[in-house]
Structures are given as C-alpha cells and as structure tokens.
C-alpha cells in the first residue's frame, strides 16, 4: 500500500517496518506478566477482533480516497500490539489444551505453523496485491482473523483459574524482572536470545527495503514481485518439515547449529540478483536462509516449552521476544537510512553480512559443546520463586 498507493519513499517504507516491530519494545515485557494472570482465549479473541477492525479501516479509507501515511503507520502499530499479546498468550494457553506428554510435539507443530505463516503470509500478500490490489489484499487479511477467532471459540478446554488482575498488578514490575533474570542467567536461553536478536537486526534491514529493491531497483511488476516473495516463502515450509527429523538424527543442540551453518551464508546470494534469470540468486538465497531460520525456531520453541518452568513461561517468552524482536525496529530504520544514503543494494549487502556473522554467537556457551539440549525443566527452577 505504501509503495503502490502512496508512492512512499524508502525511509517511509522502513518506518512502516519499524512500526510493525516497535510494540515488542513498548509493551513486550508487560504483556508477558499480564498474560500469566489473564485467561488466554478471551484475550486472543479480543486481539483478533481488534486486528480485523484496524485492517478493514485501510480499504475503507481507500474507497473514500482518504488514506494517509499516518493512518497506515497507526494500523501497522496497532495490529502489531495485538500480535504481541496474541502470540504470547497462545504459548501460555497451549499447555492447557495439550497433556504434558504431548506438549513437545504439539509445540513443535505450533512453532512450525507460526513460523511458516510468518513467511508465507507476506508472500501470499504479494500475490493478492498483484491479483486484486493491495487494498483488497488487506480486506482478505482482515477476514483471516475472523477465521482464527472461529477456531478459538471451537476449543472447549477449561483454563486453570488465574489470579485476579486487580489483586497483584503492583507486582508486574517484579514479575517482569523475574522473567528477564531467568532468561539472562540461563546459559542456553541467553546465548540463543543474543543470536536471534543479532539475526533479526540484520534480517529486518532486508525486510525494510526488499519491496523497494524488487519494484524500483530490479524493475519488477507487482505480480512478478509477489511471485518472487512466494518462492522465498517455500523455504519456510521446507524448514518446518525438516526441523524435527534433523533434531532427532543429529541432536537438538547440533540441529540448531546445523540449521544456521548450512543456511545463513546463502544470504550473501541475495544482493547478486538481477532482472531475469538473475532473480534466482534472490530466490535461492532467500529460500535457504528462511528455511534455516524456520527450522531453528521450531527446534528452539519445542525446547523452551519443556525447559522453562510453566509458571514462568509467559514471562520468559515475552522477555525472549522483547530482546529478539526489539532489535527489528532498529534494523528497519537502519535499512531505511542506509538505503537512502548509500542505495538499497548496500543495505542488502550489510544485512547479508550480518546474518552470516551472527552464527558465530551460537558457539558461545554450552549449545555448541553437546549433542542435545536439556530435555527437562531447567535446574534453576528452584532458584526463581513462584509468584
């Protein structure tokens, strides 16, 4: 919408990318503490309804010829706030739906489906925008939140009774600190969080300028650009499919390393893309890099669900995402600044180099020295008092 309908500049597009991830810095940590004390399903339904209303407002504004850039930025930020609460709540809700013996497998599937959706969603958005226009694509996007709500309503599981919010809201800062301390003190979680934050910083530079690169630098039409993004998204599906077999055959710790060692260097192919056959560099580089990221997320998500004590899971998830996603608005703005000052290809090269170099962080700490990650709850559980 920003590029095609409002003819936004490179930096304005980057600002939209930053708005999508900024809520993780603003409300990411309080969300974890609130989710740990609220019923998950009603909260997720509310987030879906809010996202539906916000997204529907964009095609409505287009129909009235009243769409502005601040409106787009507000929708991007608002739907992202809803995403923060929804994604944190669903991870806290899952153990209420699935018996503990099946939790690792269920979490792996949930992580896989979420990761694939995060990759395939933008790809399908590109195709919808090319086929029906970006405004219609956003209207269809809004309807998917209603479908999600219908699925949630169909779940009949009763959640455990939580503390009344009014009873302990004053404890939220303390509980936020508990989640952060647990994350930063744990030798596995802090290394993986540092790696993910660095990778996301580099990757968000690419995301911020990729559409500009395809449309303005390579001269692709909307349909071709959407097709390229969809082909890159295939890598996410492949990564989700191979994650569990790789972890089972090679070990979960080695699987994390292999996922990145074998995929991250392919990011260096993407800036080599040219119109025509040269698009293969971008498609192959993007697909393989994406496959590695998705496979990594699936293995790590399954590990975290069983490793972190249940009463801390919401806060640890929120703390992890606060660090991981908190670098993304910074990366998006950097992408816009570099793309404006030095050109979009320069931003792609810096992003690719950062993605490749970030793998070295995984060799710090115990992750690189063993075959498997711990299978049970962390030994440090007793060191953190239950709220």
C-alpha positions as CSV (number, residue, x, y, z in Angstrom):
1,X,0.0,0.0,0.0
2,X,2.8,2.5,0.9
3,X,4.8,1.9,-2.3
4,X,2.0,1.4,-4.8
5,X,-0.8,3.6,-3.5
6,X,1.0,6.4,-1.6
7,X,4.3,6.3,-3.5
8,X,6.2,6.3,-0.2
9,X,9.9,6.9,0.0
10,X,12.5,4.3,1.0
11,X,12.7,5.7,4.5
12,X,8.9,5.9,4.9
13,X,8.6,2.2,4.0
14,X,11.3,1.4,6.5
15,X,9.3,3.4,9.2
16,X,6.4,1.1,8.5
17,X,8.6,-1.9,9.0
18,X,9.8,-0.4,12.3
19,X,6.2,0.3,13.4
20,X,5.4,-3.4,13.0
21,X,8.1,-4.4,15.5
22,X,8.2,-1.4,17.8
23,X,5.4,-2.8,20.2
24,X,7.8,-5.6,21.3
25,X,9.9,-2.8,22.8
26,X,7.0,-0.8,24.2
27,X,4.6,-3.5,25.6
28,X,6.5,-6.8,25.1
29,X,7.6,-7.2,28.7
30,X,4.3,-6.1,30.4
31,X,2.5,-8.4,28.0
32,X,4.2,-11.4,29.5
33,X,3.3,-10.5,33.1
34,X,-0.3,-9.8,32.1
35,X,-0.7,-12.9,30.0
36,X,0.5,-15.0,33.0
37,X,-2.5,-13.8,35.0
38,X,-5.3,-13.5,32.4
39,X,-7.4,-16.1,30.6
40,X,-5.8,-16.8,27.3
41,X,-8.7,-17.5,25.0
42,X,-10.7,-14.3,25.6
43,X,-7.6,-12.3,25.3
44,X,-6.7,-13.8,21.9
45,X,-10.3,-13.4,20.7
46,X,-10.1,-9.7,21.6
47,X,-6.8,-9.3,19.8
48,X,-8.3,-10.9,16.6
49,X,-11.3,-8.6,16.6
50,X,-9.1,-5.5,17.1
51,X,-6.9,-6.6,14.2
52,X,-9.9,-7.1,12.0
53,X,-11.2,-3.6,12.7
54,X,-7.8,-2.0,12.1
55,X,-7.1,-3.8,8.9
56,X,-10.6,-3.2,7.5
57,X,-10.1,0.5,8.0
58,X,-7.4,0.7,5.3
59,X,-9.6,-0.5,2.3
60,X,-12.4,1.6,3.7
61,X,-10.1,4.7,3.6
62,X,-9.1,3.8,0.1
63,X,-12.7,3.7,-1.0
64,X,-13.2,7.1,0.5
65,X,-10.0,8.4,-1.1
66,X,-8.8,9.3,2.5
67,X,-5.8,7.0,3.1
68,X,-2.8,8.7,4.5
69,X,0.7,7.5,5.6
70,X,0.0,8.2,9.3
71,X,-3.2,6.0,9.0
72,X,-1.1,3.2,7.6
73,X,1.5,3.6,10.4
74,X,-1.2,3.6,13.0
75,X,-2.7,0.3,11.6
76,X,0.8,-1.3,11.4
77,X,1.5,-0.4,15.1
78,X,-2.0,-1.3,16.4
79,X,-2.1,-4.7,14.7
80,X,1.4,-5.3,16.0
81,X,0.3,-4.6,19.6
82,X,-2.4,-7.2,19.2
83,X,0.1,-9.6,17.8
84,X,2.4,-9.1,20.9
85,X,-0.4,-10.1,23.2
86,X,-1.9,-12.9,21.0
87,X,1.4,-14.7,20.3
88,X,2.4,-14.5,24.0
89,X,-1.0,-15.7,25.1
90,X,-1.1,-18.7,22.8
91,X,2.1,-20.1,24.0
92,X,0.8,-19.8,27.6
93,X,-2.6,-21.3,26.5
94,X,-1.1,-24.4,24.8
95,X,-0.3,-26.4,27.9
96,X,-4.0,-26.0,28.9
97,X,-5.0,-27.7,25.7
98,X,-2.4,-30.5,25.4
99,X,-1.4,-33.1,28.0
100,X,2.2,-32.7,29.2
101,X,3.4,-35.9,27.5
102,X,2.3,-34.5,24.1
103,X,3.5,-30.9,24.7
104,X,6.9,-31.1,22.9
105,X,5.3,-32.5,19.7
106,X,2.4,-30.1,19.9
107,X,4.7,-27.1,20.5
108,X,6.9,-28.1,17.6
109,X,3.8,-28.2,15.3
110,X,2.6,-24.8,16.6
111,X,6.1,-23.3,16.2
112,X,6.3,-24.7,12.7
113,X,2.8,-23.4,11.7
114,X,3.5,-20.0,13.2
115,X,6.9,-19.7,11.5
116,X,5.6,-20.8,8.2
117,X,2.7,-18.4,8.4
118,X,5.1,-15.5,9.1
119,X,6.9,-16.3,5.9
120,X,4.1,-17.5,3.7
121,X,1.7,-14.7,4.8
122,X,3.7,-11.8,3.3
123,X,4.2,-14.0,0.2
124,X,0.5,-14.5,-0.3
125,X,0.0,-10.9,0.4
126,X,2.2,-10.0,-2.6
127,X,0.2,-12.3,-4.8
128,X,-3.1,-11.0,-3.6
129,X,-1.9,-7.4,-4.1
130,X,-0.9,-8.3,-7.6
131,X,-4.1,-10.1,-8.4
132,X,-6.7,-7.9,-6.7
133,X,-4.9,-4.8,-5.5
134,X,-3.3,-4.1,-2.1
135,X,-6.5,-2.8,-0.5
136,X,-8.4,-5.9,-1.4
137,X,-5.5,-8.0,-0.1
138,X,-5.8,-6.3,3.3
139,X,-9.5,-6.8,3.4
140,X,-8.9,-10.6,2.8
141,X,-6.2,-10.4,5.5
142,X,-8.8,-9.0,8.0
143,X,-11.1,-11.9,7.3
144,X,-8.3,-14.4,8.3
145,X,-8.5,-13.0,11.9
146,X,-12.2,-13.9,11.9
147,X,-11.3,-17.4,10.9
148,X,-8.8,-17.6,13.7
149,X,-11.5,-16.4,16.2
150,X,-13.8,-19.2,15.0
151,X,-11.1,-21.8,15.6
152,X,-10.5,-20.4,19.1
153,X,-14.2,-20.4,20.0
154,X,-14.3,-24.1,19.0
155,X,-11.7,-25.0,21.6
156,X,-13.6,-26.2,24.7
157,X,-10.7,-26.7,27.1
158,X,-11.2,-25.0,30.5
159,X,-8.2,-23.0,31.5
160,X,-6.8,-23.1,35.1
161,X,-8.0,-20.3,37.3
162,X,-5.6,-17.3,37.3
163,X,-5.1,-14.6,39.9
164,X,-7.4,-11.6,39.7
165,X,-5.6,-8.8,37.9
166,X,-6.5,-6.2,40.5
167,X,-5.0,-8.3,43.2
168,X,-1.5,-8.1,42.0
169,X,-1.0,-5.5,39.3
170,X,1.6,-3.8,41.6
171,X,3.7,-6.9,41.3
172,X,4.0,-6.6,37.5
173,X,7.4,-4.9,37.5
174,X,8.8,-7.5,39.9
175,X,7.4,-10.3,37.7
176,X,8.8,-8.7,34.5
177,X,12.2,-8.6,36.2
178,X,11.9,-12.3,37.1
179,X,11.4,-13.3,33.5
180,X,14.3,-11.2,32.3
181,X,16.6,-12.5,35.1
182,X,15.7,-16.1,34.3
183,X,16.4,-15.5,30.6
184,X,19.7,-13.7,31.1
185,X,21.0,-16.1,33.8
186,X,20.3,-19.3,31.8
187,X,23.3,-20.3,29.7
188,X,21.2,-21.8,26.9
189,X,18.5,-19.2,26.7
190,X,20.7,-16.1,26.8
191,X,23.1,-17.3,24.0
192,X,20.1,-18.2,21.8
193,X,18.5,-14.9,22.5
194,X,21.6,-13.0,21.7
195,X,21.9,-14.9,18.4
196,X,18.3,-14.3,17.5
197,X,18.5,-10.6,18.3
198,X,21.5,-10.2,16.1
199,X,20.0,-12.2,13.2
200,X,16.7,-10.2,13.5
201,X,18.6,-6.9,13.4
202,X,20.3,-7.9,10.2
203,X,17.2,-9.5,8.7
204,X,14.9,-6.5,9.4
205,X,17.3,-4.3,7.3
206,X,16.5,-6.6,4.4
207,X,12.8,-6.7,5.1
208,X,12.6,-2.9,5.3
209,X,13.9,-2.4,1.7
210,X,13.1,-5.6,-0.1
211,X,9.9,-4.5,-1.8
212,X,11.7,-1.3,-2.8
213,X,14.5,-3.4,-4.2
214,X,12.2,-5.6,-6.2
215,X,10.0,-2.9,-7.6
216,X,12.3,0.1,-8.1
217,X,15.8,-1.3,-8.4
218,X,15.0,-4.5,-10.3
219,X,12.0,-3.0,-12.1
220,X,9.6,-5.9,-11.3
221,X,5.9,-5.6,-11.7
222,X,3.6,-6.4,-8.8
223,X,2.8,-9.9,-10.0
224,X,6.5,-10.8,-10.5
225,X,7.5,-9.3,-7.1
226,X,4.7,-11.3,-5.4
227,X,5.8,-14.5,-7.1
228,X,9.4,-14.0,-6.0
229,X,8.3,-13.5,-2.4
230,X,6.1,-16.6,-2.6
231,X,9.0,-18.7,-3.9
232,X,11.2,-17.4,-1.0
233,X,8.4,-18.4,1.4
234,X,8.6,-22.1,0.2
235,X,11.9,-22.2,2.1
236,X,9.9,-21.7,5.3
237,X,7.7,-24.7,4.6
238,X,10.8,-26.8,3.9
239,X,12.5,-25.6,7.1
240,X,9.4,-26.6,9.2
241,X,9.3,-30.0,7.6
242,X,13.0,-30.9,8.2
243,X,13.4,-29.4,11.7
244,X,12.2,-32.3,13.7
245,X,14.0,-35.0,11.6
246,X,17.3,-33.1,11.8
247,X,17.0,-32.6,15.6
248,X,16.1,-36.3,16.0
249,X,19.0,-37.6,13.9
250,X,21.7,-35.1,14.9
251,X,20.6,-34.0,18.3
252,X,18.7,-30.8,19.2
253,X,21.8,-28.7,20.0
254,X,23.7,-29.8,16.9
255,X,20.5,-29.4,15.0
256,X,20.3,-25.7,15.9
257,X,23.9,-25.2,14.8
258,X,23.4,-27.1,11.5
259,X,20.3,-25.2,10.7
260,X,22.3,-21.9,10.7
261,X,25.7,-23.1,9.4
262,X,24.1,-24.6,6.3
263,X,21.7,-21.8,5.6
264,X,23.0,-18.4,6.8
265,X,25.8,-18.0,4.2
266,X,23.1,-18.2,1.4
267,X,22.0,-14.7,2.4
268,X,25.1,-13.5,0.5
269,X,23.4,-14.5,-2.8
270,X,20.5,-12.1,-2.4
271,X,22.3,-8.9,-3.3
272,X,23.6,-10.5,-6.5
273,X,20.1,-10.6,-8.0
274,X,19.5,-9.0,-11.4
275,X,16.3,-8.9,-13.6
276,X,15.5,-12.1,-15.5
277,X,17.5,-15.2,-14.7
278,X,19.5,-13.4,-12.1
279,X,16.4,-13.4,-9.8
280,X,17.4,-17.0,-9.0
281,X,20.1,-15.6,-6.7
282,X,17.5,-13.8,-4.6
283,X,15.0,-16.7,-4.6
284,X,17.6,-19.4,-3.7
285,X,19.4,-17.2,-1.2
286,X,16.1,-16.1,0.5
287,X,14.5,-19.6,0.5
288,X,17.5,-21.4,2.0
289,X,18.1,-18.6,4.6
290,X,14.4,-18.7,5.5
291,X,14.4,-22.5,5.8
292,X,17.3,-22.3,8.3
293,X,15.5,-19.7,10.4
294,X,12.2,-21.6,10.5
295,X,13.9,-24.9,11.3
296,X,15.9,-23.2,14.1
297,X,12.7,-21.6,15.5
298,X,10.9,-25.0,15.5
299,X,13.7,-26.8,17.4
300,X,14.1,-23.9,19.9
301,X,10.4,-23.5,20.5
302,X,10.0,-27.1,21.4
303,X,13.0,-27.0,23.7
304,X,11.8,-23.8,25.5
305,X,8.3,-25.2,26.1
306,X,9.7,-28.1,28.2
307,X,12.7,-26.4,29.6
308,X,11.2,-23.3,31.2
309,X,9.0,-23.8,34.3
310,X,5.3,-23.5,33.5
311,X,4.7,-20.6,35.9
312,X,7.4,-18.5,34.2
313,X,6.7,-19.5,30.6
314,X,4.7,-16.4,29.6
315,X,7.2,-14.0,31.0
316,X,10.2,-15.8,29.6
317,X,8.6,-16.0,26.1
318,X,7.8,-12.2,26.4
319,X,11.4,-11.5,27.6
320,X,12.8,-13.5,24.8
321,X,10.7,-11.8,22.2
322,X,11.4,-8.4,23.7
323,X,15.1,-8.9,23.1
324,X,14.7,-10.8,19.8
325,X,12.1,-8.6,18.2
326,X,13.2,-5.4,19.9
327,X,16.1,-5.1,17.5
328,X,13.9,-5.3,14.5
329,X,12.6,-1.7,14.5
330,X,16.2,-0.6,14.9
331,X,17.2,-2.8,11.9
332,X,14.3,-1.5,9.8
333,X,15.3,2.1,10.5
334,X,18.9,1.3,9.7
335,X,17.8,-0.3,6.5
336,X,15.9,2.9,5.6
337,X,18.9,5.1,6.5
338,X,21.4,3.0,4.6
339,X,19.1,2.5,1.6
340,X,18.5,6.3,1.4
341,X,22.1,7.3,1.9
342,X,24.1,4.5,0.1
343,X,21.4,2.8,-2.0
344,X,19.2,-0.2,-1.4
345,X,21.9,-2.8,-2.7
346,X,24.3,-1.5,0.0
347,X,21.6,-2.2,2.7
348,X,21.2,-5.8,1.3
349,X,24.9,-6.4,1.5
350,X,25.2,-5.2,5.1
351,X,22.2,-7.3,6.0
352,X,23.6,-10.4,4.4
353,X,27.0,-10.0,6.1
354,X,25.3,-9.5,9.5
355,X,23.1,-12.6,9.0
356,X,26.2,-14.7,8.2
357,X,28.4,-13.4,11.0
358,X,25.6,-13.8,13.7
359,X,26.0,-17.6,13.6
360,X,29.3,-17.2,15.5
361,X,27.3,-16.3,18.6
362,X,26.0,-19.8,18.8
363,X,29.5,-21.1,19.6
364,X,29.5,-19.2,22.9
365,X,28.3,-21.2,25.9
366,X,27.1,-24.9,26.1
367,X,25.0,-25.0,23.0
368,X,28.0,-25.8,20.8
369,X,29.5,-28.3,23.2
370,X,26.9,-31.0,23.3
371,X,24.7,-33.1,21.1
372,X,21.3,-32.4,22.8
373,X,19.7,-29.5,24.7
374,X,18.4,-30.4,28.1
375,X,15.2,-32.5,27.9
376,X,13.5,-31.5,31.1
377,X,12.8,-28.3,33.2
378,X,15.7,-26.1,34.0
379,X,17.7,-27.0,37.1
380,X,17.5,-23.3,38.0
381,X,13.7,-23.6,38.5
382,X,14.0,-23.7,42.3
383,X,16.1,-20.5,42.3
384,X,13.2,-18.5,41.0
385,X,10.3,-18.3,43.4
386,X,6.8,-18.9,42.1
387,X,4.6,-15.8,42.1
